[in-house]
Amino acid sequence: MAAPKKKKSNKTKPKSNQPKLDYRASPSHSITPFLMFNANIEEVAKFYVSIFKKSKIITASPMQGQFILNGQKFSAYNGGPEFQFTWGVSFMISVDTQKEVDYYWNGLLANGGKELMCGWVQDQFGMFWQVTPKILLELISHKDPEKAKRATDAMLKMKKIDIATLKEAVS
C-alpha cells in the first residue's frame, strides 16, 4: 500500500508580521441599528429608500420593517408617540462633492424636515442626520491650527455645509 501523497499548500506568506484578518459578517454578531419611530414604518422605509441609491426594502408594514440604506441594514418599529429621536444619536452621511451635499440635504428636508446648524438636518420622521463633506473633517482638523480655526469658524456660521466657503476660509 502506497503512502498518501502530501498536498501542496497554496498559502502565501504574509507581507508583514501582522496577522491576516478575514472579516466575515455573521448574523449573530452583526450590529443593526434598531429604530423606534412614531410613524408608519412602510412610509419611513419608502422615504429613505427613495433618497439613498444603493438601498432596498426587505420587509415593511405600518408597524415594523427592515431596509438597507447604502449597504447598512436597519430595523424599525412604530413604537408610538413616547419614542422621539434626539441629537444624541444621528447618522452621518460622508460625501465628496457639493452636489452630493445638496442632494442629501434637499432629500432629507422634503416633506417637513428641518435645517439645523453645522450640516445637521432633522427629517420628517424626527431622525437626525449629518450631511458631511469629507473635506470638512480634513479642514477642521488641519495641521495648521489657524487654518483649522478658520474652517471651524466658517462651519459654525452654516446650516448646510458649503464646500467653496470652507476652502475660501482656509486660503
N, C-alpha and C positions, 0 to 999 in steps of 0.2 A: 504494500500500500504506500503510495507516494505521499509525502508531506504536503499539506496545503500550501499553495503559493501565497506569499505575502502581498497584500495590496499596497500599491504605491500611494503615498499621501500627496494630495494636491494642495496641501496647506502652504501658504506663503508666510514668510516671516514678517512680523510687524515692522514698520519702518522706524519705530521708536520703542522705547521701553514702556510706553503707555499701553495698558491693556486695551484690546479692541472691544468696543461696546456694540452690542447688537440691540437696537431699540425695536421692540415689538409691542404694539398696543394690545392690551389684554382687557376684555370686558370687565373682569373682576377687579382690575387695578386702574382703570382709566378714570379720569376726573371729568364729569359732565356738569356744567352749571345747571342747577335746578331753580327755575324762576317762578315765583308766586305772583301772579298778576291779579288785578281786579278788572278783568276783561275777558272777552270771548277769545279763547286760545286759537280757534280757527282763523279769526281775523288777525290776531297777533302774528301767527306763522305766515299768513299770506302777505302781510305788510313787510316783514323782514325779508322774506324770500324775494319780494319784488325789488328790493334795494341791493342786496348782496348777490353778485353774479354767480358765484360758484356755490349755489345753495339748492336745497330741496326740502320739501315737507316729507317726513317719514310717516307720521300719523298726526291727525288733528281733528278735534271735536271741540264744541264750545267749552268743555271742561278741562281737557288735557291734550297734550301733544308733544311730539318730538320733531325737531327740524335741525338741519345742518346749514350753517352760515359760513361761507368761505372755509369749509373744511372742519369747523368746530361744531360738535353736536351740542344741542341744548334740549333740556326737558322743561316743560312749562305746565302750570296748573292754574286754573281760575280759583283762587283762594278767597275772593270776596274783598270787600272794602277795607278790612283790617290790614291788608297787605299793601304796603306802599314802599317804593324804592327810595333810597337816599343817595347822596353823593358818595357815601362810604363805599359803595360798590359801583363800578362803572366798567364799560368796555371801551378799550382804546383801539381805534382803527388807525393803523400805521399806513401812511400814503406817501407817494413820491412827488406828486405834482399839484399845482393849484387846481387844475381841472378835477382831480380826484377829491381834493378838499371840498370844492364846490358841489360835486356830485353827491357825496355822502351827507354833507351839511344840509343841502336842499331836500334830499330824500328823507332824512330823519325829521326835518321840520314839518313835513307835509301833514296835513290834517290836524293841526293844532299843537305841534311841537313848540318848544321854547328855546330861544337863543340864550346861552349863558356866557360867562366870561372865559377867556383863555382857551378857546377851542372846544368848550363843552356845549352839549346840546341835550335837552330832555325831549324824548319823543312823545307822541300822543298817548302812549301807554304808561308813561312815567319813568321809563328806563333812561339812565344817564349814559351818555356816550362822549368820548373824547375823539375828535377828528384831528389827528396829529401828524403833520408832515415830518418825515424823518429829519429834515434839516433843522426843524425847531429844536429837537433834542440835541443836535450837534452844536447849534449856536448858543443855546443857554448853558451849555457845559464846555464852552470854548476854553482852550488852554490860556488864552489871554483874558484875565479876569474883567478888564474894562469892556471887551467885546461881549463877553458873557452877560455883563450887567446891562449893556445897551440892548442886547437881544431880549433879555428878560423884561426890561422896562417897556420895550415895544410890545411884547406879548401881553403884558398886563393891561394895556390900553385896548386890546382887541376882544371882540367876541369871536367871530370866525377868523381863523388864522390866515394872514395874508403873507405869503412867502416873499414877495417882492419887497414889502415894507420891512420884514425881518432882515433881509440881505442888505437893504439900504441902511438899516440901523447899525450894522457892524462894519460897514465900509468906511 
